[in-house]
């Protein structure tokens, strides 16, 4: 039987760069939520071990696929695992700031875990995810969380502070923006001198994650990578302005290292109206209404 998983888009509600490490990576602090849209990953157990890709953004994938690396790592870690062919339906833009490749790898890990109940308890899935990439652990959990370190330290929000579902519109200009380029531009900018600011986010503090608190938090923290990303792709500022101008938009922001931006709306009706309006006005953009939570 096939094992199917939705690789949900990761959205950074806030992102603070705390400093550059000696290994060249950056420590961050980020509040993360997940959309109810994403790529679809299907594991078809069998003797073959390969990855096939289809979907709207399949042709945009360049270089080695992280799913191939995940399959190879799983095979070396536990030769008795039941693996097989992996089918990826690529519905999210590539290099978009939505954690797409990481979400795909995490979805594969979840599918393999379901396909191998006898071996699942013997594998440290979080450590395995971290070996694949900094964003893979949070995508493996797939729940609102606070990310620290390079993104590999994940603290899910306590049930008592879980985010209420948020009506949202995602917009991408269909232009890729590699994360490495954005961090390089950030390091070369005056923003780099502000590293280390900001208090932590208490994922266990009861009662603080209502919508008004969240909006205030986003306005206060913002996304430290946004100026650098916008210097590389000025259309980011245009997208944010277009979202912000739509009726019912409470706040517009950039996710991750960009260029995807998102707006949080008063309700699903407002979000769907904004999706239709933006798609008509900007047919070259990828526009998707969704729900965060």
PEQUIRA-V648588 format. One record per backbone hydrogen bond with DSSP energy under -1.0 kcal/mol. NH is the residue of the N-H (numbers start at 1). CO is the residue of the C=O. If there is no record, write none. Layout:
nh = [NH/NH]
co = [CO/CO]
//
This chain:
nh = [3/5/7/8/9/10/11/13/14/15/16/18/19/21/24/27/28/29/30/32/33/35/39/40/41/42/43/44/46/52/54/57/58/60/61/68/69/70/71/72/73/74/75/76/77/78/81/85/86/87/88/89/90/91/103/104/105/106/107/108/109/110/111/112/113/114/115/119/120/122/123/125/128/129/130/131/133/139/140/141/142/145/146/147/148/151/153/155/157/158/161/162/166/168/169/170/171/172/177/182/183/184/185/186/187/188/189/192/193/194/195/197/203/208/214/215/216/217/218/219/220/221/222/224/226/229/230/231/232/233/236/237/239/240/241/242/243/244/245/246/249/250/251/253/255/258/260/261/262/263/264/265/266/271/272/273/274/275/276/277/278/279/280/281/282/285/286/288/290/292/293]
co = [43/41/39/6/37/98/33/31/31/222/29/27/27/25/21/19/149/16/147/145/11/9/7/89/5/87/3/85/83/86/88/90/55/57/58/65/65/66/67/68/69/70/71/72/73/74/78/44/50/42/52/40/54/89/99/100/101/102/103/104/105/106/107/108/109/110/111/116/116/119/120/123/124/125/126/127/129/135/136/137/138/32/155/30/153/148/148/146/144/203/158/159/292/290/263/288/261/286/95/178/179/180/181/182/183/184/186/189/190/191/192/194/201/205/210/211/212/213/214/215/216/217/218/15/223/225/226/227/228/229/233/234/235/236/237/238/239/240/241/243/246/264/264/262/260/255/96/171/253/169/251/167/248/267/268/269/270/271/272/273/274/275/276/277/278/282/172/170/168/166/34]
//
